[in-house]
C-alpha cells in the first residue's frame, strides 16, 4: 500500500473530518483498518479495540 493517498487521513485533524460520524466507515472501506490490523502499525491517535473494532481520536 502506498502511503501518499492516505496522507489526507492524517491531515484530517486540520479539516475536522475525524469528527465526522462516517470517518471510521471511511477508514474501513478504504482498507486502512485492514492494513493496520495486518501490520500492527496503527495511525496516529488510533488503536484497536478487541478483534473487530477500533477507535481514533
Sine and cosine of phi, psi and omega as CSV:
sin_phi,cos_phi,sin_psi,cos_psi,sin_omega,cos_omega
0.00,0.00,0.84,-0.54,0.09,-1.00
-0.97,0.26,0.52,-0.86,-0.09,-1.00
-1.00,0.06,-0.43,0.90,-0.11,-0.99
-0.81,0.59,-0.74,0.67,-0.03,-1.00
-0.89,0.46,-0.32,0.95,-0.07,-1.00
-0.99,-0.14,0.02,1.00,0.05,-1.00
-0.85,0.53,-0.56,0.83,-0.01,-1.00
-0.85,0.52,-0.52,0.85,0.03,-1.00
-0.91,0.42,-0.55,0.84,-0.06,-1.00
-1.00,0.00,-0.26,0.97,0.17,-0.99
-1.00,0.07,-0.16,0.99,-0.08,-1.00
-0.81,0.59,-0.57,0.82,-0.01,-1.00
-0.85,0.53,-0.43,0.91,-0.01,-1.00
-0.98,0.20,-0.30,0.95,-0.02,-1.00
-0.93,-0.37,0.09,1.00,0.00,-1.00
0.92,0.40,0.24,0.97,-0.01,-1.00
-0.92,0.38,-0.47,0.89,0.03,-1.00
-0.89,0.45,-0.42,0.91,0.00,-1.00
-0.99,0.14,-0.22,0.98,-0.02,-1.00
-0.93,0.38,0.67,-0.74,-0.03,-1.00
-0.84,0.54,-0.43,0.90,-0.04,-1.00
-0.99,-0.12,0.14,0.99,-0.02,-1.00
-0.86,0.50,-0.70,0.71,0.01,-1.00
-0.89,0.46,-0.65,0.76,0.02,-1.00
-0.89,0.45,-0.66,0.75,0.02,-1.00
-0.86,0.50,-0.72,0.69,0.02,-1.00
-0.88,0.47,-0.64,0.77,0.01,-1.00
-0.93,0.38,-0.75,0.66,-0.05,-1.00
-0.91,0.41,-0.50,0.87,0.01,-1.00
-0.98,0.19,-0.13,0.99,0.03,-1.00
1.00,0.05,0.06,1.00,-0.04,-1.00
-0.92,0.40,-0.67,0.75,-0.02,-1.00
-0.91,0.42,-0.65,0.76,0.06,-1.00
-0.87,0.49,-0.67,0.74,0.03,-1.00
-0.88,0.48,-0.73,0.69,0.02,-1.00
-0.85,0.53,-0.71,0.71,-0.03,-1.00
-0.90,0.43,-0.64,0.77,-0.01,-1.00
-0.93,0.36,-0.63,0.78,-0.09,-1.00
-1.00,-0.07,-0.39,0.92,-0.09,-1.00
0.98,0.21,0.09,1.00,0.00,-1.00
-0.98,-0.20,1.00,-0.09,-0.04,-1.00
-1.00,0.08,0.52,-0.85,-0.01,-1.00
-0.92,0.39,0.27,-0.96,0.01,-1.00
-0.82,0.57,0.81,-0.59,0.05,-1.00
0.98,0.19,0.08,1.00,-0.02,-1.00
-0.90,-0.44,0.50,-0.86,0.01,-1.00
-0.38,-0.93,0.43,-0.90,0.04,-1.00
-0.96,0.27,0.51,-0.86,0.14,-0.99
-0.79,-0.62,0.99,-0.17,-0.07,-1.00
0.94,0.33,-0.26,-0.97,-0.07,-1.00
-0.99,0.12,-0.37,0.93,-0.13,-0.99
-0.82,-0.58,0.13,0.99,-0.07,-1.00
-0.69,-0.72,0.28,-0.96,0.05,-1.00
-0.47,-0.88,0.24,-0.97,-0.02,-1.00
-0.69,-0.73,0.66,-0.75,0.10,-0.99
-0.79,-0.61,0.68,-0.74,0.02,-1.00
-0.95,-0.30,0.00,0.00,0.00,0.00
